[in-house]
Amino acid sequence: MRAKKSPFVRERLDAIRRKASPIENHIIDEYAAGKITRRDFIRRGTIVGMSFSVLGFVATACATDDVTTTLGGAVTTAGGPGTTGATGTTGATGTTGAAGAGTIRAAMITPAGAIDPVLTNDEGRLAILGQTGQYLTFSDAELNLIPVLAESWEPNDTLDVWTFHLRQGVTYHDGSPMVAADVVAVFNNIAEGNAASAYETFGVDPANIVALDDATVEFTLARPNGSFPFFVSSDNYNAIIVPASFWDGYAEGSYEAEFPGTGIWQIENLEQGVSASFVKNQNYWGDNSAQPERLEVLWYDDEAVAVSAFQEGRVDTIPHISSSGGQALLESPDATVASISTAQHRQVYFDTSAPPFNDKRVRQAVALTLNRQVLIDGLLAGYGTVGNDHPIWSLFPMYSPDTPAQRDEDLTAAQGLLDAAGVGSFSAPLDTLQFAEVEDLAQLIQASASQVGIDLQVGVYDSGTYYNDYWLAAAGSMGIVNYGHRGVPNVYMAAPLLSDGTWNASHWVNEAYDDLYAQFASAPDLDTQRQLAGEIQTLLNDEVPFIVPYYVDHITITQPNFSGIAVTGMGHVDLINATFA
């Protein structure tokens, strides 16, 4: 039996309710009615800008009896990276403990090009951008949004205008203050780079981003979006905040001249393709008193180089390594292995605009030839979870667990579908890029499809050649691409699947899907999102514009005496709490 609320608790809940917005009221009503879990309540609350202190209070208060309450409007959020608040002094994802180490040595994948806020589209550059630069919000490993350079935010009632209130007292490494004009300049200047698909997904027009004053930025969207704060978060590789003056002399790679960010590290030395070193930002806006003094990064193209450096004691951590590349360390008593489940996945797409893959029965047949658990065990050493041919990861709060049934290997059914489609043995290209285990995945898909008379001709290319010449080409082909982790599935559901999606390598056009996605993106509550997600999952599993064979875990290796590293599935690395035993 639940305990009764004290008069103080009731009075505070009443005060909160009087200030409530309709959207916040709805979220708290869902939680109080038992429709969403405490975790989903807190996560959803962070998206619309409810503070952790208020969320925690209401979550606890609602557990004391069965009185339904509602939560008040946007409140300045306590806690967040590098700040002291109700949640403690935190880095991007953890709580500061004892004094940190003197120098941390990390092995990270070599950046694919110059460190650049406009062009970054790979983990190597992302990891370095996140050491010196920061985002308005941070999407953590639990899919919560943490306030960073934005202290709080709130939408209007129709979810098409979002207002962000900037943290005060933040300075760049050169001592100049961060102001709203800087934020506006960033989102005007990265729109034509790697972030273009995110602008499309979230309905952002740079012309409709304005600074209301030095501490307030307003985004007016082309259409309602209930997950918009993820657009300005660490989910958007390119959205680190830099001074407006940076853009006056911008050229590709000019960020490397001084790394003009607000983050906990300042650049000390950079040798492209080899190494980089950073020193502690002594004028950081938050509390970084326990932060190590230096960070040394060894870059590698071949994971064997990182493994050797670790075994020889030249690095303290490999923040991210593949299961195949790190195999020598996964069972080693001299290494500590940690992994987190992520939404990162491979998409095995079909060109649906031409025979034979314009018939969904052929696509279904190929999907039925795969033994997905065998793929995970063989390619990922078990570090992954089975996919079901849609990109809505099972740990997303809006995932619908009831539909559709998991697709398993069934060669008899696959052959029956091919016969019904009137397709005998045929050949088709299967093109992919050199990335992690993807080349091996292509070979196993080829072998699986051959069991029902499909001859897939595998072509493997470097990433530049693949993306320039094969990825979006319409040639009756198949291909494989990687999609990195995100805190919400919107990008996965828009760019590669909408009829006019910029990453629609399947050339798939489905008006019913387009309509479902529009409803999903603007839905203000999880009940509606889950219902729509179930319909989308069922539709995509049936249509199979692409196969999602599995989701990939993020593996981190550390020396046994090293702790305090925090990572996300996207590849962000936080070392503010790093220390040695």
Secondary structure, 3 states (H helix, E strand, C coil): CCCCCCHHHHHHHHHHHHCCCHHHHHHHHHHHCCCCCHHHHHHHHHHCCCCHHHHHHHHHHHCCCCCCCCCCCCCCCCCCECCCCCCCCECCCCECCCCCCCEEEEEEECCCCCCCCCCCCCHHHHHHHHHHCCCCEEECCCCCEEECCEEEEEECCCCCEEEEEECCCCECCCCCECCHHHHHHHHHHCCCCCCHHHHHHHCEEEEEEEEEECCEEEEEECCCCCCHHHCCECCCCCCCCCCHHHHHHCCCCHHHHCCCCCCCEEEEEEECCCEEEEEECCCCCCCCCCCCCEEEEEEECCHHHHHHHHHCCCCCEEEEECCCCCHHHHCCCCCEEEEECCCCEEEEEECCCCCCCCCHHHHHHHHHCCCHHHHHHHHHCCCEEECCCCCCCCCCCCCCCCCCCCCCCCHHHHHHHHHHCCCCCEEEEEEEECCCCHHHHHHHHHHHHHCCCEEEEEEEECHHHHHHHCCCCCCCCEEEEEECCCCCCHHHHHCCCCCCCCCCCCCCCCHHHHHHHHHHHHCCCHHHHHHHHHHHHHHHHHHCCEECCEEECEEEEECCCEECCEECCCCCEECCCCEEC
